Amino acid sequence: MSEQDWHDGQWESADGLKLHYRDYAGGLPERPVMLCLPGLTRNVRDFEPVAQAFAGQWRLIAVDFRGRGDSDYARDTSTYVPATYVADVAALVEHLALERMVTVGTSLGGIVSVLLANLMPEKIAGMVINDIGPVIEPEGLARIRDYVGQGRSFPTWMHAARYLQDSMGAAYPDFSISEWLRLAKRLMALGNSGRVVLDYDMRIAEPFAAAPVDAPAGDLWPAFRALPAVPRLVLRGELSDILSAATLEAMKRKISGLDTITIARTGHAPTLDEPEAQAAIASLLEQVA
């Protein structure tokens, strides 16, 4: 997939925000849309590896949640919560008249995809849940609370890449500097000052910081247990401090028919350009198709 193989689209939230999505058209018309939902501080660019692997064969839509990327920032920061993100995505599903979807959700996006599947199970044809589960480890939450909303800027992309290497090196111990640079260009953007900045509203930290440390989204087990009986894949980074090996095992015991894969020497969250991650996604899509 090249840059000209997608176009930008907009839809409106119930409270009047203009929200952005990236649409990679293509695929057989009878195939479901791949609906990609990013993590807490991420945006549509996070799914470039998925698009490069599957767009053209499948129509792929990646979403900027409110306050991220090219979506409007919320006027009321109390709306930066999973329930609102679910309502926003449901409005997009209606706006585009999507009949069937394979959701691909990373971290927060995985929670949103699970809640969306509870809301409209008849539209869900398959699910990829990336490094999130019904139990979120306090250690990982503490790490996220530590950095989210801390506005930073950098004079060059290389400075930004070095910052990510310093702050996220434990999650991606084998990354080369070119991989850190690529990650920086997904996470950040050029600000009005000409400096490189994080591409989200720093105020998303406000409701996140106020949520309970042990359960920022409430008890998620009922939502996970109620998932529709469609092909479902959970990816876990071997070094993840958000989704533990014990929680993954509990999910396999309590949710029948769940496929899982652990990505070696990777923390939170797999980038989805790992060969084994793409092979697992391809296998799920074969079950859907």
SELUMPA-463845 format. One record per residue (C-alpha): residue number from 0; residue in three letters; z, y, x. Coordinates in steps of 0.2 Angstrom, whole numbers, plus 2048, in hexadecimal, padded with zeros to 3 digits. Layout:
+-----+-----+-----+-----+-----+
:   i :  aa :  pz :  py :  px :
+-----+-----+-----+-----+-----+
: NUM : ala :   Z :   Y :   X :
...
+-----+-----+-----+-----+-----+
% end
This chain:
+-----+-----+-----+-----+-----+
:   i :  aa :  pz :  py :  px :
+-----+-----+-----+-----+-----+
:   0 : met : 800 : 800 : 800 :
:   1 : ser : 7FB : 811 : 806 :
:   2 : glu : 802 : 822 : 801 :
:   3 : gln : 7F4 : 825 : 7F5 :
:   4 : asp : 7F8 : 815 : 7EB :
:   5 : trp : 806 : 81D : 7E1 :
:   6 : his : 809 : 82C : 7D6 :
:   7 : asp : 818 : 836 : 7D1 :
:   8 : gly : 81E : 837 : 7BF :
:   9 : gln : 82C : 83F : 7B6 :
:  10 : trp : 836 : 83C : 7A6 :
:  11 : glu : 844 : 846 : 79E :
:  12 : ser : 856 : 840 : 79C :
:  13 : ala : 860 : 843 : 78C :
:  14 : asp : 868 : 852 : 793 :
:  15 : gly : 858 : 85A : 798 :
:  16 : leu : 856 : 856 : 7AB :
:  17 : lys : 845 : 852 : 7B2 :
:  18 : leu : 846 : 842 : 7BB :
:  19 : his : 83A : 83A : 7C7 :
:  20 : tyr : 832 : 829 : 7CA :
:  21 : arg : 824 : 823 : 7D6 :
:  22 : asp : 817 : 817 : 7CD :
:  23 : tyr : 80E : 80B : 7D8 :
:  24 : ala : 800 : 805 : 7CB :
:  25 : gly : 7F8 : 7F5 : 7CC :
:  26 : gly : 7FB : 7E3 : 7C8 :
:  27 : leu : 7F6 : 7D8 : 7BA :
:  28 : pro : 7F9 : 7E0 : 7A9 :
:  29 : glu : 802 : 7D1 : 7A3 :
:  30 : arg : 80F : 7D2 : 7B1 :
:  31 : pro : 81F : 7DB : 7AF :
:  32 : val : 822 : 7EC : 7B8 :
:  33 : met : 82D : 7EB : 7C7 :
:  34 : leu : 83A : 7F9 : 7C3 :
:  35 : cys : 843 : 7FE : 7D4 :
:  36 : leu : 855 : 806 : 7D3 :
:  37 : pro : 85C : 80D : 7E3 :
:  38 : gly : 86E : 80E : 7EA :
:  39 : leu : 87A : 81C : 7E9 :
:  40 : thr : 872 : 829 : 7F5 :
:  41 : arg : 861 : 821 : 7F5 :
:  42 : asn : 850 : 826 : 7ED :
:  43 : val : 83F : 81F : 7E9 :
:  44 : arg : 83A : 81D : 7FC :
:  45 : asp : 847 : 810 : 7FE :
:  46 : phe : 83B : 804 : 7F5 :
:  47 : glu : 82C : 807 : 800 :
:  48 : pro : 82E : 7F6 : 808 :
:  49 : val : 82E : 7EE : 7F7 :
:  50 : ala : 81E : 7F8 : 7F2 :
:  51 : gln : 815 : 7F3 : 802 :
:  52 : ala : 819 : 7E1 : 7FF :
:  53 : phe : 815 : 7E0 : 7EC :
:  54 : ala : 80D : 7EF : 7E5 :
:  55 : gly : 7FB : 7EC : 7E0 :
:  56 : gln : 800 : 7DB : 7DB :
:  57 : trp : 80D : 7E2 : 7CF :
:  58 : arg : 80F : 7F3 : 7C8 :
:  59 : leu : 81F : 7FB : 7D0 :
:  60 : ile : 829 : 809 : 7CA :
:  61 : ala : 837 : 811 : 7D5 :
:  62 : val : 844 : 81D : 7CE :
:  63 : asp : 84D : 82C : 7D5 :
:  64 : phe : 85D : 82C : 7CC :
:  65 : arg : 863 : 83E : 7C6 :
:  66 : gly : 869 : 848 : 7D5 :
:  67 : arg : 85E : 83E : 7E2 :
:  68 : gly : 84D : 841 : 7E9 :
:  69 : asp : 841 : 84A : 7DE :
:  70 : ser : 84C : 849 : 7CE :
:  71 : asp : 856 : 858 : 7C8 :
:  72 : tyr : 868 : 859 : 7CD :
:  73 : ala : 874 : 858 : 7BE :
:  74 : arg : 87C : 867 : 7B7 :
:  75 : asp : 88B : 85D : 7B3 :
:  76 : thr : 891 : 852 : 7C1 :
:  77 : ser : 89B : 847 : 7B6 :
:  78 : thr : 88A : 83F : 7B1 :
:  79 : tyr : 888 : 838 : 7C2 :
:  80 : val : 88F : 827 : 7BC :
:  81 : pro : 887 : 816 : 7B8 :
:  82 : ala : 887 : 818 : 7A5 :
:  83 : thr : 87C : 828 : 7A7 :
:  84 : tyr : 870 : 820 : 7B3 :
:  85 : val : 86E : 812 : 7A7 :
:  86 : ala : 86A : 81E : 799 :
:  87 : asp : 85E : 827 : 7A4 :
:  88 : val : 854 : 817 : 7A9 :
:  89 : ala : 854 : 811 : 797 :
:  90 : ala : 84C : 822 : 793 :
:  91 : leu : 83F : 81E : 7A0 :
:  92 : val : 83B : 80D : 799 :
:  93 : glu : 838 : 815 : 788 :
:  94 : his : 82E : 823 : 790 :
:  95 : leu : 822 : 817 : 798 :
:  96 : ala : 823 : 80A : 78A :
:  97 : leu : 827 : 7FC : 796 :
:  98 : glu : 828 : 7EB : 78E :
:  99 : arg : 82E : 7E0 : 79C :
: 100 : met : 836 : 7E4 : 7AD :
: 101 : val : 83B : 7DB : 7BD :
: 102 : thr : 84A : 7E6 : 7C3 :
: 103 : val : 84D : 7E9 : 7D5 :
: 104 : gly : 85E : 7F1 : 7D8 :
: 105 : thr : 866 : 7F6 : 7E8 :
: 106 : ser : 879 : 7F8 : 7E7 :
: 107 : leu : 87C : 806 : 7DA :
: 108 : gly : 86A : 802 : 7D4 :
: 109 : gly : 870 : 7EF : 7D2 :
: 110 : ile : 87E : 7F5 : 7C7 :
: 111 : val : 872 : 7FF : 7BC :
: 112 : ser : 866 : 7F1 : 7BB :
: 113 : val : 874 : 7E5 : 7B5 :
: 114 : leu : 87A : 7F1 : 7A8 :
: 115 : leu : 868 : 7F5 : 7A2 :
: 116 : ala : 865 : 7E2 : 7A0 :
: 117 : asn : 874 : 7E1 : 795 :
: 118 : leu : 86D : 7F0 : 78B :
: 119 : met : 85B : 7E9 : 789 :
: 120 : pro : 85B : 7D6 : 78E :
: 121 : glu : 84B : 7D3 : 785 :
: 122 : lys : 842 : 7DE : 791 :
: 123 : ile : 848 : 7D6 : 7A1 :
: 124 : ala : 83C : 7C9 : 7A9 :
: 125 : gly : 845 : 7C8 : 7BA :
: 126 : met : 853 : 7D0 : 7C4 :
: 127 : val : 855 : 7D3 : 7D7 :
: 128 : ile : 867 : 7D9 : 7DB :
: 129 : asn : 869 : 7E0 : 7EC :
: 130 : asp : 87A : 7DF : 7F4 :
: 131 : ile : 885 : 7E2 : 7E5 :
: 132 : gly : 890 : 7D8 : 7DA :
: 133 : pro : 89E : 7D8 : 7CD :
: 134 : val : 8AB : 7DB : 7DB :
: 135 : ile : 8A8 : 7E9 : 7E7 :
: 136 : glu : 8B2 : 7E8 : 7F7 :
: 137 : pro : 8BF : 7F6 : 7F9 :
: 138 : glu : 8BA : 7F7 : 80C :
: 139 : gly : 8A8 : 7FB : 808 :
: 140 : leu : 8AD : 808 : 7FA :
: 141 : ala : 8B8 : 811 : 806 :
: 142 : arg : 8AA : 812 : 812 :
: 143 : ile : 89E : 819 : 805 :
: 144 : arg : 8AB : 826 : 7FF :
: 145 : asp : 8AD : 82B : 811 :
: 146 : tyr : 89B : 831 : 813 :
: 147 : val : 894 : 834 : 802 :
: 148 : gly : 892 : 847 : 7FE :
: 149 : gln : 895 : 84C : 810 :
: 150 : gly : 886 : 858 : 812 :
: 151 : arg : 87E : 857 : 823 :
: 152 : ser : 86E : 85E : 82A :
: 153 : phe : 865 : 85A : 83A :
: 154 : pro : 858 : 864 : 844 :
: 155 : thr : 84C : 856 : 847 :
: 156 : trp : 848 : 845 : 83F :
: 157 : met : 84E : 83D : 850 :
: 158 : his : 85F : 845 : 84E :
: 159 : ala : 860 : 83E : 83C :
: 160 : ala : 85C : 82D : 842 :
: 161 : arg : 869 : 82D : 850 :
: 162 : tyr : 876 : 833 : 843 :
: 163 : leu : 871 : 824 : 838 :
: 164 : gln : 872 : 818 : 847 :
: 165 : asp : 884 : 81F : 84B :
: 166 : ser : 88A : 81E : 839 :
: 167 : met : 881 : 80E : 832 :
: 168 : gly : 87F : 804 : 842 :
: 169 : ala : 88B : 7F7 : 83C :
: 170 : ala : 880 : 7F3 : 82D :
: 171 : tyr : 870 : 7F1 : 837 :
: 172 : pro : 875 : 7EC : 849 :
: 173 : asp : 863 : 7E7 : 84E :
: 174 : phe : 85A : 7F7 : 848 :
: 175 : ser : 84F : 7FF : 855 :
: 176 : ile : 84E : 812 : 856 :
: 177 : ser : 83D : 811 : 84D :
: 178 : glu : 846 : 808 : 83F :
: 179 : trp : 854 : 815 : 83E :
: 180 : leu : 847 : 822 : 83E :
: 181 : arg : 83E : 81A : 82F :
: 182 : leu : 84F : 818 : 826 :
: 183 : ala : 852 : 82B : 829 :
: 184 : lys : 841 : 82F : 821 :
: 185 : arg : 846 : 825 : 811 :
: 186 : leu : 858 : 82C : 810 :
: 187 : met : 854 : 83E : 814 :
: 188 : ala : 848 : 84D : 812 :
: 189 : leu : 843 : 85D : 819 :
: 190 : gly : 84E : 86B : 811 :
: 191 : asn : 849 : 87D : 80E :
: 192 : ser : 851 : 882 : 81E :
: 193 : gly : 845 : 876 : 828 :
: 194 : arg : 853 : 86B : 82C :
: 195 : val : 854 : 859 : 828 :
: 196 : val : 861 : 856 : 819 :
: 197 : leu : 867 : 847 : 80F :
: 198 : asp : 85C : 846 : 7FF :
: 199 : tyr : 869 : 847 : 7F1 :
: 200 : asp : 875 : 852 : 7E9 :
: 201 : met : 886 : 852 : 7F2 :
: 202 : arg : 88F : 854 : 7E2 :
: 203 : ile : 88B : 841 : 7DE :
: 204 : ala : 89B : 83E : 7E8 :
: 205 : glu : 8A6 : 847 : 7DB :
: 206 : pro : 8A7 : 839 : 7CD :
: 207 : phe : 8A6 : 82B : 7DA :
: 208 : ala : 8B5 : 832 : 7E3 :
: 209 : ala : 8BF : 833 : 7D3 :
: 210 : ala : 8BB : 821 : 7CE :
: 211 : pro : 8C7 : 813 : 7D1 :
: 212 : val : 8C6 : 80C : 7E3 :
: 213 : asp : 8C6 : 7FA : 7DD :
: 214 : ala : 8BA : 7FC : 7CE :
: 215 : pro : 8AF : 80B : 7CE :
: 216 : ala : 8A4 : 804 : 7C0 :
: 217 : gly : 8B2 : 7FB : 7B7 :
: 218 : asp : 8B3 : 7E8 : 7B5 :
: 219 : leu : 8A1 : 7E2 : 7B8 :
: 220 : trp : 8A3 : 7CF : 7B6 :
: 221 : pro : 89F : 7D0 : 7A3 :
: 222 : ala : 88F : 7D9 : 7A6 :
: 223 : phe : 88A : 7CD : 7B4 :
: 224 : arg : 88E : 7BE : 7A9 :
: 225 : ala : 884 : 7C5 : 79B :
: 226 : leu : 874 : 7C6 : 7A5 :
: 227 : pro : 865 : 7BF : 79C :
: 228 : ala : 85F : 7AE : 7A1 :
: 229 : val : 850 : 7B4 : 7AC :
: 230 : pro : 84C : 7B1 : 7BE :
: 231 : arg : 85A : 7BA : 7C8 :
: 232 : leu : 85D : 7BC : 7DA :
: 233 : val : 86B : 7C4 : 7E3 :
: 234 : leu : 869 : 7C9 : 7F6 :
: 235 : arg : 878 : 7CC : 801 :
: 236 : gly : 879 : 7D3 : 812 :
: 237 : glu : 883 : 7C7 : 81D :
: 238 : leu : 88D : 7D6 : 824 :
: 239 : ser : 88F : 7DF : 813 :
: 240 : asp : 89F : 7E7 : 810 :
: 241 : ile : 89B : 7EA : 7FD :
: 242 : leu : 896 : 7D8 : 7F7 :
: 243 : ser : 8A1 : 7CB : 800 :
: 244 : ala : 89C : 7B9 : 803 :
: 245 : ala : 8AA : 7B4 : 7F7 :
: 246 : thr : 8A3 : 7BE : 7E9 :
: 247 : leu : 892 : 7B7 : 7EB :
: 248 : glu : 899 : 7A6 : 7EA :
: 249 : ala : 8A2 : 7AA : 7DA :
: 250 : met : 892 : 7B1 : 7D3 :
: 251 : lys : 889 : 7A1 : 7D6 :
: 252 : arg : 897 : 797 : 7CE :
: 253 : lys : 899 : 7A2 : 7BF :
: 254 : ile : 887 : 7A8 : 7BB :
: 255 : ser : 87B : 799 : 7B9 :
: 256 : gly : 86A : 799 : 7C0 :
: 257 : leu : 86D : 7A7 : 7CD :
: 258 : asp : 863 : 7A6 : 7DD :
: 259 : thr : 86C : 7AE : 7EC :
: 260 : ile : 867 : 7B2 : 7FE :
: 261 : thr : 871 : 7B9 : 80D :
: 262 : ile : 867 : 7C4 : 819 :
: 263 : ala : 86E : 7C1 : 82B :
: 264 : arg : 875 : 7CF : 836 :
: 265 : thr : 873 : 7DC : 828 :
: 266 : gly : 880 : 7E6 : 81F :
: 267 : his : 880 : 7F0 : 80F :
: 268 : ala : 872 : 7F0 : 80A :
: 269 : pro : 863 : 7E6 : 80F :
: 270 : thr : 854 : 7F1 : 810 :
: 271 : leu : 848 : 7E5 : 807 :
: 272 : asp : 83C : 7E5 : 816 :
: 273 : glu : 844 : 7D6 : 81D :
: 274 : pro : 838 : 7C7 : 81D :
: 275 : glu : 845 : 7BC : 814 :
: 276 : ala : 849 : 7C9 : 807 :
: 277 : gln : 836 : 7CB : 803 :
: 278 : ala : 834 : 7B8 : 803 :
: 279 : ala : 842 : 7B6 : 7F6 :
: 280 : ile : 83B : 7C4 : 7EB :
: 281 : ala : 82A : 7BC : 7EC :
: 282 : ser : 832 : 7AC : 7E6 :
: 283 : leu : 83A : 7B4 : 7D8 :
: 284 : leu : 82A : 7BD : 7D3 :
: 285 : glu : 821 : 7AC : 7D3 :
: 286 : gln : 82E : 7A6 : 7C6 :
: 287 : val : 82B : 7B5 : 7BB :
: 288 : ala : 818 : 7B5 : 7BC :
+-----+-----+-----+-----+-----+
% end
